[in-house]
Amino acid sequence: MTAPLFFVDPGQLGAGEVVLGGAEGRHAAKVRRLRVGEEVDLADGTGALAHCVVAAVTGESLTLQVRELTEAPPAEPSFTVVQALPKGDRGELAVEVLTEVGVDEIVPWSAARCVTQWTGARGERSAQRWAAHAREAAKQARRPRIPTVAPLASTAEVTRRLSDAALALVLHEGASDPLATVMLPSAGEIVLVVGPEGGIDDRELTAFAAAGAHASRLGPEVLRTSTAGVAALSALLARTTRWA
């Protein structure tokens, strides 16, 4: 079993000893009940990773002896999922599973047919929940890099992201080309658009196609928006060296 992973602030990792306190230290000491001599990994969320051993447990904090410092480079190709806002808590589910599989960035999208809308204080709370779920899922998956959760994007902003991508894909049940046959670049950004439960509006599809995006389908089944992204991302990652 791999060592548990905990996050610290960027710049906190270094040679010698590191004190893990706060919520992470409390979780390590009180929930995981880690003891002296056990192995622990620390990451700063941006790629820095320290392999450590517990030197002391004091109340709700751990003193860790750093054994090795490494750096996880950005993955190639990178994967960005543009996720239309689902209803209820299914957005948090999508963020969790996308993070666990290996997404690099998640862009919440206010599509024309989205029932859920992020406005005012509610929108700020929703964005914070998505970011928190990405962090916790990265810890669960032992990922030293936490995926970025971008600000809420409009269709125009998504269109610009698609035009700049090395490969832009739009999941659509009516597409003729299966996702399994799409040629993938070995580097650069691959952007995948996942529409809302009501489907992607025709005007949105037209704008995305004009930006160079390719419409693709997963298979004969129609998945929910909260699960379509992780299914498609898994299918794509399995064809890259990232899962070799």
C-alpha positions as MATLAB code, in Angstrom:
seq = 'MTAPLFFVDPGQLGAGEVVLGGAEGRHAAKVRRLRVGEEVDLADGTGALAHCVVAAVTGESLTLQVRELTEAPPAEPSFTVVQALPKGDRGELAVEVLTEVGVDEIVPWSAARCVTQWTGARGERSAQRWAAHAREAAKQARRPRIPTVAPLASTAEVTRRLSDAALALVLHEGASDPLATVMLPSAGEIVLVVGPEGGIDDRELTAFAAAGAHASRLGPEVLRTSTAGVAALSALLARTTRWA';
ca = [
       0.000    0.000    0.000;
       1.310    3.451   -0.885;
       2.037    5.989    1.827;
      -0.749    8.461    2.670;
      -0.437   11.884    1.086;
      -1.008   15.232    2.787;
      -0.791   18.737    1.381;
       1.230   21.668    2.668;
       1.553   25.229    1.431;
       3.847   25.884   -1.558;
       7.391   26.596   -0.409;
       7.042   24.676    2.861;
       8.859   21.572    1.662;
      12.591   21.319    2.176;
      15.348   19.130    3.567;
      15.352   18.213    7.244;
      12.152   18.274    9.268;
       8.676   19.495    8.399;
       5.862   20.022   10.896;
       2.452   19.008    9.568;
      -0.157   20.959   11.520;
      -3.594   22.479   11.018;
      -6.376   20.442    9.456;
      -3.926   18.130    7.675;
      -1.974   17.437   10.842;
      -5.169   16.831   12.794;
      -6.374   14.373   10.169;
      -3.035   12.564   10.141;
      -2.786   12.333   13.933;
      -6.407   11.888   15.011;
      -8.141   10.236   12.051;
      -5.375    8.248   10.356;
      -3.642    7.729   13.738;
      -0.191    7.721   12.196;
       2.632    6.741   14.516;
       6.395    7.207   14.754;
       8.233    5.297   12.044;
       5.386    5.255    9.515;
       5.935    6.618    6.020;
       4.123    9.741    4.817;
       4.245   11.739    1.586;
       3.874   15.518    1.545;
       3.034   17.562   -1.550;
       2.510   21.249   -2.183;
      -0.125   20.755   -4.891;
       2.103   22.123   -7.657;
       4.373   19.114   -8.158;
       6.843   19.186   -5.248;
       6.793   15.912   -3.323;
       8.598   14.857   -0.148;
       8.903   11.249    1.002;
       8.977   11.343    4.793;
       8.852    9.241    7.953;
       7.036   10.249   11.134;
       9.572   11.397   13.742;
       7.127   12.556   16.425;
       3.390   12.932   17.092;
       2.388   15.855   19.280;
      -1.307   16.388   19.891;
      -2.744   17.330   16.502;
       0.510   17.676   14.558;
       3.265   15.487   13.193;
       6.982   16.122   12.918;
       8.213   14.484    9.738;
      11.776   13.687    8.710;
      12.222   14.291    4.978;
      13.962   11.354    3.331;
      13.725   12.404   -0.333;
      12.550   15.439   -2.304;
      11.255   14.985   -5.848;
       9.389   17.047   -8.432;
       6.544   15.682  -10.548;
       6.693   17.465  -13.920;
       3.494   18.554  -15.678;
       1.959   15.632  -17.541;
       1.950   15.496  -21.343;
      -0.407   15.775  -23.006;
      -2.487   17.761  -20.536;
      -6.229   17.233  -20.278;
      -8.764   19.965  -19.612;
     -12.425   19.066  -19.150;
     -15.029   21.759  -19.741;
     -17.863   20.600  -17.504;
     -21.357   22.010  -17.965;
     -22.942   22.729  -14.589;
     -24.913   19.681  -13.387;
     -27.857   19.772  -11.034;
     -27.494   19.304   -7.275;
     -24.282   17.820   -5.951;
     -23.458   15.945   -9.146;
     -20.945   18.652  -10.027;
     -18.861   17.733   -7.003;
     -19.074   14.072   -8.067;
     -17.778   14.962  -11.528;
     -14.879   16.928  -10.025;
     -13.947   14.064   -7.715;
     -13.850   11.325  -10.329;
     -12.161   13.501  -12.956;
      -9.450   14.356  -10.430;
      -8.957   10.755   -9.371;
      -8.566    9.671  -13.000;
      -6.019   12.383  -13.842;
      -7.580   15.587  -15.199;
      -5.278   18.623  -15.164;
      -7.869   21.393  -15.294;
     -11.633   21.605  -14.887;
     -13.549   24.499  -16.418;
     -17.102   24.955  -15.107;
     -19.294   26.018  -18.009;
     -22.589   27.883  -17.958;
     -24.130   26.246  -21.035;
     -27.365   27.464  -22.575;
     -29.333   24.445  -21.356;
     -27.894   24.314  -17.840;
     -30.618   24.286  -15.195;
     -28.120   25.200  -12.484;
     -26.707   28.718  -12.548;
     -23.780   30.087  -10.537;
     -24.701   33.623   -9.554;
     -23.702   35.855   -6.661;
     -22.810   34.250   -3.334;
     -24.190   30.887   -4.446;
     -21.795   30.840   -7.375;
     -18.841   31.667   -5.134;
     -19.748   28.864   -2.731;
     -20.136   26.406   -5.587;
     -16.725   27.312   -7.017;
     -15.155   26.881   -3.584;
     -16.781   23.462   -3.178;
     -15.455   22.330   -6.554;
     -11.930   23.437   -5.606;
     -12.179   21.714   -2.200;
     -13.373   18.480   -3.784;
     -10.496   18.611   -6.288;
      -8.013   18.980   -3.440;
      -9.472   16.122   -1.407;
      -9.727   13.853   -4.439;
      -6.097   14.576   -5.344;
      -5.082   13.557   -1.826;
      -7.113   10.353   -2.108;
      -5.501    9.567   -5.474;
      -1.968   10.347   -4.161;
      -1.557   13.101   -6.750;
       1.212   15.663   -6.028;
      -0.490   18.129   -8.392;
      -3.977   19.413   -7.608;
      -5.953   20.077  -10.800;
      -6.893   23.670  -11.439;
     -10.548   24.597  -11.133;
     -10.938   27.574  -13.452;
     -13.459   30.394  -13.006;
     -16.926   29.883  -14.447;
     -16.725   30.189  -18.249;
     -19.221   31.457  -20.779;
     -19.695   29.790  -24.156;
     -17.576   32.511  -25.772;
     -14.746   31.840  -23.331;
     -14.975   28.087  -23.908;
     -14.846   28.696  -27.653;
     -11.580   30.606  -27.263;
     -10.108   27.773  -25.180;
     -11.022   25.298  -27.908;
      -9.384   27.366  -30.635;
      -6.101   27.442  -28.688;
      -6.007   23.704  -27.879;
      -3.769   21.122  -29.515;
      -6.935   19.018  -29.809;
     -10.501   20.072  -29.029;
     -13.248   17.487  -28.570;
     -16.962   17.805  -27.873;
     -18.917   14.829  -26.572;
     -22.156   14.503  -28.528;
     -24.454   11.502  -28.781;
     -25.290   12.326  -32.407;
     -21.682   12.455  -33.607;
     -20.642    9.960  -36.258;
     -17.005    9.608  -35.137;
     -16.316    7.429  -32.082;
     -13.932    8.848  -29.499;
     -11.794    5.711  -29.771;
     -10.692    6.611  -33.317;
      -9.630   10.220  -32.681;
      -5.917   10.817  -33.272;
      -4.294   12.202  -30.121;
      -1.319   14.582  -29.940;
       1.608   13.481  -27.787;
       1.941   16.937  -26.216;
      -0.015   20.120  -25.693;
      -3.488   20.616  -24.286;
      -6.443   18.376  -25.092;
      -9.739   20.070  -24.241;
     -12.850   17.939  -23.816;
     -16.314   19.527  -23.600;
     -19.056   17.771  -21.632;
     -22.518   19.240  -22.161;
     -25.456   19.553  -19.746;
     -28.220   17.011  -19.189;
     -30.359   18.745  -21.814;
     -27.625   18.506  -24.424;
     -25.472   21.110  -26.145;
     -27.394   23.828  -27.966;
     -27.071   23.897  -31.782;
     -25.587   27.388  -31.667;
     -22.968   26.221  -29.203;
     -22.118   23.243  -31.404;
     -21.748   25.565  -34.400;
     -19.439   27.909  -32.485;
     -17.322   25.036  -31.193;
     -17.010   23.508  -34.667;
     -15.929   26.869  -36.077;
     -13.211   26.957  -33.395;
     -11.880   23.618  -34.664;
     -13.512   21.237  -32.188;
     -14.391   17.698  -33.271;
     -17.698   16.160  -32.170;
     -17.258   12.582  -30.936;
     -19.386    9.948  -29.259;
     -18.479    7.419  -26.597;
     -20.775    4.601  -27.643;
     -24.437    3.672  -27.980;
     -25.198    4.444  -24.335;
     -26.126    7.976  -23.238;
     -24.308    8.902  -20.030;
     -25.196   11.577  -17.513;
     -23.130   14.757  -17.605;
     -21.524   13.928  -14.260;
     -20.177   10.583  -15.526;
     -19.634   11.189  -19.241;
     -16.474   13.211  -18.641;
     -14.688   10.593  -16.566;
     -15.637    7.832  -19.024;
     -14.281    9.848  -21.948;
     -11.172   10.976  -20.068;
     -10.374    7.392  -19.099;
     -10.755    6.233  -22.688;
      -8.377    8.952  -23.861;
      -5.797    8.550  -21.091;
      -5.561    4.825  -21.791;
      -4.279    5.694  -25.260;
      -1.474    7.947  -24.013;
       1.837    7.233  -22.311;
       0.430    8.723  -19.098;
      -1.171    5.384  -18.316;
       1.633    3.266  -19.781;
];
